[in-house]
């Protein structure tokens, strides 16, 4: 039972870290897109 709890916590923490990383990547892409728009105009 303890191994199951540890595995569940590990999966949950990795999943949450992945979500934060993807959100940060999306913000970086938005910033890059804005920079490209400004350079083109």
N, CA, C and O atoms as a printed pandas DataFrame, in Angstrom:
     atom_number atom_name residue_name chain_id  residue_number  x_coord  y_coord  z_coord
0              1         N          UNK        A               1    0.830   -1.201    0.000
1              2        CA          UNK        A               1    0.000    0.000    0.000
2              3         C          UNK        A               1    0.870    1.259    0.000
3              4         O          UNK        A               1    0.541    2.244   -0.660
4              5         N          UNK        A               2    1.966    1.223    0.733
5              6        CA          UNK        A               2    2.844    2.386    0.795
6              7         C          UNK        A               2    3.496    2.652   -0.552
7              8         O          UNK        A               2    3.653    3.805   -0.953
8              9         N          UNK        A               3    3.876    1.590   -1.250
9             10        CA          UNK        A               3    4.477    1.768   -2.575
10            11         C          UNK        A               3    3.488    2.411   -3.539
11            12         O          UNK        A               3    3.868    3.239   -4.368
12            13         N          UNK        A               4    2.224    2.028   -3.428
13            14        CA          UNK        A               4    1.190    2.605   -4.288
14            15         C          UNK        A               4    1.045    4.098   -4.015
15            16         O          UNK        A               4    0.913    4.888   -4.949
16            17         N          UNK        A               5    1.070    4.484   -2.757
17            18        CA          UNK        A               5    0.948    5.908   -2.396
18            19         C          UNK        A               5    2.156    6.694   -2.909
19            20         O          UNK        A               5    2.002    7.795   -3.438
20            21         N          UNK        A               6    3.342    6.139   -2.757
21            22        CA          UNK        A               6    4.550    6.818   -3.223
22            23         C          UNK        A               6    4.519    6.957   -4.746
23            24         O          UNK        A               6    4.870    8.008   -5.283
24            25         N          UNK        A               7    4.104    5.908   -5.434
25            26        CA          UNK        A               7    4.021    5.960   -6.895
26            27         C          UNK        A               7    2.989    7.006   -7.335
27            28         O          UNK        A               7    3.234    7.755   -8.281
28            29         N          UNK        A               8    1.846    7.060   -6.658
29            30        CA          UNK        A               8    0.807    8.032   -7.007
30            31         C          UNK        A               8    1.304    9.458   -6.782
31            32         O          UNK        A               8    1.040   10.335   -7.604
32            33         N          UNK        A               9    2.014    9.703   -5.689
33            34        CA          UNK        A               9    2.546   11.036   -5.421
34            35         C          UNK        A               9    3.611   11.416   -6.445
35            36         O          UNK        A               9    3.688   12.570   -6.866
36            37         N          UNK        A              10    4.421   10.459   -6.840
37            38        CA          UNK        A              10    5.452   10.725   -7.841
38            39         C          UNK        A              10    4.831   11.093   -9.182
39            40         O          UNK        A              10    5.258   12.051   -9.827
40            41         N          UNK        A              11    3.834   10.339   -9.597
41            42        CA          UNK        A              11    3.151   10.622  -10.861
42            43         C          UNK        A              11    2.460   11.982  -10.801
43            44         O          UNK        A              11    2.516   12.748  -11.763
44            45         N          UNK        A              12    1.814   12.284   -9.687
45            46        CA          UNK        A              12    1.121   13.568   -9.550
46            47         C          UNK        A              12    2.107   14.734   -9.604
47            48         O          UNK        A              12    1.830   15.744  -10.250
48            49         N          UNK        A              13    3.249   14.607   -8.936
49            50        CA          UNK        A              13    4.212   15.705   -8.933
50            51         C          UNK        A              13    4.823   15.909  -10.318
51            52         O          UNK        A              13    5.039   17.046  -10.736
52            53         N          UNK        A              14    5.104   14.823  -11.031
53            54        CA          UNK        A              14    5.649   14.944  -12.385
54            55         C          UNK        A              14    4.611   15.567  -13.314
55            56         O          UNK        A              14    4.957   16.383  -14.169
56            57         N          UNK        A              15    3.353   15.193  -13.155
57            58        CA          UNK        A              15    2.288   15.747  -13.998
58            59         C          UNK        A              15    2.138   17.244  -13.771
59            60         O          UNK        A              15    1.992   18.007  -14.726
60            61         N          UNK        A              16    2.174   17.666  -12.517
61            62        CA          UNK        A              16    2.044   19.090  -12.218
62            63         C          UNK        A              16    3.239   19.873  -12.739
63            64         O          UNK        A              16    3.078   20.986  -13.239
64            65         N          UNK        A              17    4.410   19.319  -12.630
65            66        CA          UNK        A              17    5.603   19.991  -13.144
66            67         C          UNK        A              17    5.513   20.113  -14.661
67            68         O          UNK        A              17    5.911   21.133  -15.223
68            69         N          UNK        A              18    4.998   19.092  -15.324
69            70        CA          UNK        A              18    4.833   19.138  -16.777
70            71         C          UNK        A              18    3.863   20.216  -17.200
71            72         O          UNK        A              18    4.094   20.898  -18.198
72            73         N          UNK        A              19    2.783   20.383  -16.461
73            74        CA          UNK        A              19    1.809   21.421  -16.795
74            75         C          UNK        A              19    2.436   22.802  -16.679
75            76         O          UNK        A              19    2.215   23.662  -17.532
76            77         N          UNK        A              20    3.213   23.015  -15.632
77            78        CA          UNK        A              20    3.859   24.312  -15.460
78            79         C          UNK        A              20    4.850   24.569  -16.587
79            80         O          UNK        A              20    4.970   25.698  -17.062
80            81         N          UNK        A              21    5.539   23.560  -17.005
81            82        CA          UNK        A              21    6.511   23.715  -18.081
82            83         C          UNK        A              21    5.814   24.056  -19.393
83            84         O          UNK        A              21    6.274   24.926  -20.133
84            85         N          UNK        A              22    4.717   23.382  -19.681
85            86        CA          UNK        A              22    3.977   23.647  -20.919
86            87         C          UNK        A              22    3.391   25.051  -20.896
87            88         O          UNK        A              22    3.389   25.735  -21.919
88            89         N          UNK        A              23    2.896   25.489  -19.747
89            90        CA          UNK        A              23    2.351   26.846  -19.645
90            91         C          UNK        A              23    3.443   27.883  -19.887
91            92         O          UNK        A              23    3.215   28.878  -20.576
92            93         N          UNK        A              24    4.609   27.656  -19.331
93            94        CA          UNK        A              24    5.724   28.572  -19.548
94            95         C          UNK        A              24    6.165   28.588  -21.001
95            96         O          UNK        A              24    6.509   29.638  -21.543
96            97         N          UNK        A              25    6.153   27.421  -21.628
97            98        CA          UNK        A              25    6.523   27.324  -23.046
98            99         C          UNK        A              25    5.538   28.104  -23.903
99           100         O          UNK        A              25    5.937   28.769  -24.859
100          101         N          UNK        A              26    4.249   28.028  -23.568
101          102        CA          UNK        A              26    3.228   28.776  -24.303
102          103         C          UNK        A              26    3.442   30.277  -24.187
103          104         O          UNK        A              26    3.280   31.009  -25.163
104          105         N          UNK        A              27    3.802   30.732  -23.002
105          106        CA          UNK        A              27    4.062   32.165  -22.816
106          107         C          UNK        A              27    5.284   32.599  -23.616
107          108         O          UNK        A              27    5.307   33.687  -24.191
108          109         N          UNK        A              28    6.292   31.744  -23.646
109          110        CA          UNK        A              28    7.484   32.059  -24.446
110          111         C          UNK        A              28    7.130   32.167  -25.926
111          112         O          UNK        A              28    7.625   33.056  -26.619
112          113         N          UNK        A              29    6.271   31.264  -26.414
113          114        CA          UNK        A              29    5.858   31.322  -27.817
114          115         C          UNK        A              29    5.072   32.594  -28.114
115          116         O          UNK        A              29    5.238   33.191  -29.178
116          117         N          UNK        A              30    4.220   33.011  -27.186
117          118        CA          UNK        A              30    3.464   34.255  -27.382
118          119         C          UNK        A              30    4.420   35.436  -27.478
119          120         O          UNK        A              30    4.252   36.312  -28.327
120          121         N          UNK        A              31    5.410   35.456  -26.618
121          122        CA          UNK        A              31    6.391   36.551  -26.632
122          123         C          UNK        A              31    7.173   36.556  -27.946
123          124         O          UNK        A              31    7.416   37.611  -28.531
124          125         N          UNK        A              32    7.558   35.379  -28.394
125          126        CA          UNK        A              32    8.292   35.265  -29.654
126          127         C          UNK        A              32    7.431   35.743  -30.823
127          128         O          UNK        A              32    7.916   36.450  -31.707
128          129         N          UNK        A              33    6.159   35.358  -30.826
129          130        CA          UNK        A              33    5.245   35.802  -31.883
130          131         C          UNK        A              33    5.085   37.308  -31.898
131          132         O          UNK        A              33    5.047   37.919  -32.966
132          133         N          UNK        A              34    4.992   37.910  -30.727
133          134        CA          UNK        A              34    4.892   39.366  -30.646
134          135         C          UNK        A              34    6.144   40.044  -31.161
135          136         O          UNK        A              34    6.070   41.080  -31.822
136          137         N          UNK        A              35    7.293   39.464  -30.860
137          138        CA          UNK        A              35    8.560   40.027  -31.345
138          139         C          UNK        A              35    8.645   39.956  -32.862
139          140         O          UNK        A              35    9.121   40.889  -33.509
140          141         N          UNK        A              36    8.183   38.849  -33.426
141          142        CA          UNK        A              36    8.201   38.701  -34.883
142          143         C          UNK        A              36    7.250   39.712  -35.529
143          144         O          UNK        A              36    7.584   40.313  -36.549
144          145         N          UNK        A              37    6.068   39.898  -34.936
145          146        CA          UNK        A              37    5.120   40.886  -35.456
146          147         C          UNK        A              37    5.712   42.289  -35.429
147          148         O          UNK        A              37    5.561   43.047  -36.387
148          149         N          UNK        A              38    6.379   42.632  -34.347
149          150        CA          UNK        A              38    6.980   43.965  -34.232
150          151         C          UNK        A              38    8.102   44.156  -35.236
151          152         O          UNK        A              38    8.259   45.246  -35.786
152          153         N          UNK        A              39    8.878   43.125  -35.482
153          154        CA          UNK        A              39    9.984   43.229  -36.435
154          155         C          UNK        A              39    9.469   43.347  -37.864
155          156         O          UNK        A              39   10.097   43.994  -38.702
156          157         N          UNK        A              40    8.325   42.721  -38.143
157          158        CA          UNK        A              40    7.785   42.733  -39.498
158          159         C          UNK        A              40    7.128   44.070  -39.840
159          160         O          UNK        A              40    7.024   44.437  -41.010
160          161         N          UNK        A              41    6.691   44.785  -38.822
161          162        CA          UNK        A              41    5.974   46.040  -39.127
162          163         C          UNK        A              41    6.851   47.264  -39.066
163          164         O          UNK        A              41    6.377   48.376  -39.299
